[in-house]
Amino acid sequence: MDRAPLFSEVTALRYNFCWAVRTLRVKAEDGTWSRRTPAMAADLADHVWSLLEWLTSPAVHRK
């Protein structure tokens, strides 16, 4: 079984939620910079996730 596609997906998802990208940061009115991940820029997340939070969160949120 080839696991390369699985590892690619995991890496992409971790990057999008857990890695703050410098070019996506936003400057606040007070001159400080707010870190953002690609998921935050796409309005899929409201904070930088820790790896533990990402690994333990359900893939689907049910109401």
C-alpha positions as CSV (number, residue, x, y, z in Angstrom):
1,M,0.0,0.0,0.0
2,D,1.4,3.4,-1.0
3,R,1.1,5.8,1.9
4,A,2.6,8.8,0.1
5,P,-0.8,10.4,-0.8
6,L,-1.9,10.1,2.8
7,F,1.2,11.8,4.1
8,S,0.8,14.5,1.5
9,E,-2.8,15.2,2.7
10,V,-1.7,15.2,6.4
11,T,1.1,17.6,5.6
12,A,-1.2,19.9,3.6
13,L,-3.8,20.0,6.3
14,R,-1.3,20.6,9.1
15,Y,0.3,23.4,7.1
16,N,-3.1,25.1,6.5
17,F,-4.2,25.0,10.2
18,C,-1.1,24.8,12.3
19,W,1.5,26.9,10.5
20,A,1.3,30.7,10.6
21,V,2.6,32.0,7.3
22,R,4.5,35.3,7.4
23,T,3.1,36.7,4.2
24,L,-0.5,36.2,5.5
25,R,0.0,38.3,8.7
26,V,-2.2,41.3,9.2
27,K,-1.2,44.6,10.7
28,A,-3.4,45.9,13.5
29,E,-4.2,49.6,14.1
30,D,-1.7,49.7,17.0
31,G,1.1,48.6,14.6
32,T,1.4,45.0,15.9
33,W,1.2,42.0,13.5
34,S,-1.3,39.2,13.9
35,R,-0.2,35.8,12.8
36,R,-2.5,33.9,10.3
37,T,-2.6,30.5,8.8
38,P,-4.0,29.8,5.3
39,A,-7.1,28.4,7.0
40,M,-7.6,31.6,8.9
41,A,-7.1,33.6,5.6
42,A,-9.9,31.5,4.1
43,D,-12.1,31.9,7.1
44,L,-12.0,28.2,8.0
45,A,-10.3,28.8,11.4
46,D,-10.2,31.7,13.9
47,H,-6.8,30.9,15.5
48,V,-3.5,29.0,14.9
49,W,-4.1,25.4,15.9
50,S,-1.7,23.4,18.0
51,L,-0.7,20.1,16.5
52,L,-2.4,18.3,19.5
53,E,-5.6,20.3,18.9
54,W,-5.6,19.5,15.2
55,L,-5.0,15.7,15.8
56,T,-7.7,15.5,18.4
57,S,-10.4,17.5,16.7
58,P,-13.2,15.7,14.9
59,A,-13.2,15.9,11.1
60,V,-16.9,16.7,11.1
61,H,-18.7,18.8,13.7
62,R,-22.2,17.6,14.2
63,K,-25.0,19.7,15.7
